[in-house]
């Protein structure tokens, strides 16, 4: 059973309830489409390695031949212990800062605001490595035979190469159902598999062999944000961890030896499987590691015992029953026009553009070109299939690093190689954490948001203490950076980044978005509303009487951006930044809408929010025609700054829209033009989504193209944004947010929605993706959307809502029609938006 070949049979999903006459699945080759990231050699850098993950456990697969490394992560391994996130001296400092702002002394206020800062976050750590050493013959492998790939359809990594006349294959996957990282090593000749395996780590650890087939590694994280030190007396007990590697070989051939009490050596086997489980003592953000009752070694042994009777085949079957049920909910197919083929087009592109409809999406079977080479070529060939791959890769990564019951995805998802990672690998709340979850709803992965909501709940508990002590306010608050302990106090250092009490409020908008997409009233009542209520309580207290009868936030910053004050001095602290006001408007609108649905219109807090709404400073236009970033039209010393915080109301917010605020949209257009195209990866993808909201397909596509810049890891400081060889997005260095932002932005280019409205192909680059079909995207109002287009024009649309009656206004190029969608029925509309077919959806597995 261990040697049998697998063929993936796609489970029917919601998107399959509808098919287009333009693209019948049997003809367009969807089932055989290759969504693979490929490599022609072992990884030379960490950002060439392949990421796999089950939400909690992650691995980076280097694919070395003579020496293979699986670099491991477990999402609860952090430095530190629960903290006190309050500052009793903050109210006095706050009073001083507010007076300075009132007097127009912005530079002095910026300096004084540093007394409101607190302590840095704790640091995300690593687990360790699985090391595999093969004999010297592997140094003479046939280089042309080497192939390494990540198959997104199955979340499976593979390495193949030949040594002499033996072909070696390694297969890797991370199982969520069985909570294990599995590896299988096999050779084409009997008895050809021999290697030595052991566990290692940069962390404080100890490893040993148990029995004849297990390696146990036990270790600990530092109790403070310092590198682990042996016998550090001032280091409180940190999170403890255990990893156990279980080895199995073929029954008929092979032997296992124990080396040095910590390594296992396999000789002459047909195949070998390695199963890695891991646990930690982390017992929630409010329990000190020293008080934890969890025993990571016992828990890890129990995890192994639970799969003891399962073969590798069984584990893989469980994996293929789980992961594809999420990933295959959405498909995307893009192609250039068949009418634009010229003699100058590459041969493979001509094949993509064949005149027959059923050949629009056929892809070359030649896997010899690595994905990195394809990224290099994108500036000239603009291969649409690479856009498909990166779109689906973002969905793959979210499934792999954020599942119900796991920790929230951090700045690197779950993948980290360093004890001291960039920016601590921590959750940053002024764009990065939010962007991590942008594709969860539109790209049909709502379950992947569960860790975010659990995390926000933890923030609200600590944040209520911070609000009360630091600001003498009700409700709860969170600032710019956090960690596994749900830190809610300001970061250390300068006010330009540390002083930003809108982090929790921005996160709260995700609750309302979740409701608008799912229409889940129980979620709104039991999870969303209490958090929105607490957030609104804080915002009402944080708002103070200000200039011109408005309520204002003071102090206020626009994240990480300075201005020149009227005295010619650099400053970051003023009042009522546009982002502050935009976020508050979104939260206030959400709680009022939620109250109407839940019958809470008469609640005192709702009345107070209604009274405050008209007194919020409106978004204003600067002298040069751009959106004002601050309440005063200050001089901007860095017009190409990476953040576009003042456009929050356009995206992800909803206060600036093409239909309702055309003047602000015109100003937003100029703001984006003025900001420019340069910036880190997350800035690029945010700008893509912003241009999409403006229905500007040309500029949205320019930002898509801008991201396809292959970063050289040896000289990454020379780049802004871009992609690494494994398609990780670059700041630089690696940050995962732009991978998620890209998927969300592509969805935004193709479908936009409100609860009542559906905008079809609002920012489609017609001459770049002339033909295409996207299936399974979600729209607000609980609607699933399939849409196909041909030669740049809408061809057919399929819509349905499983559980909710929905009245939608469909919009396409100036045409608007109303559609009455009954639950349980599938509707097909033609390019004129006429309903041409409707039927009850088949009985299919519900996701």
PyMOL commands that set and color helices and strands:
alter all, ss='L'
color gray80, all
select helices_A, chain A and resi 14-17+25-28+30-32+46-48+90-102+106-116+136-140+289-291+296-306+312-327+338-340+347-352+357-359+371-381+384-401+422-425+432-436+439-442+446-471+495-498+503-518+521-542+547-549+578-598+604-613+645-647+662-675+681-693+697-707+713-718+737-750
alter helices_A, ss='H'
color red, helices_A
select strands_A, chain A and resi 36-39+50-53+57-61+67-74+128-134+142-151+156-163+166-175+180-187+193-200+204-210+214-222+237-249+255-259+263-269+271-280+331-335+544-545+551-552+554-556+563-564+570-571+574-575+751-753+757-760+771-779+783-790+793-800+806-812+815-821+825-830+835-840
alter strands_A, ss='S'
color yellow, strands_A
deselect
rebuild
show_as cartoon
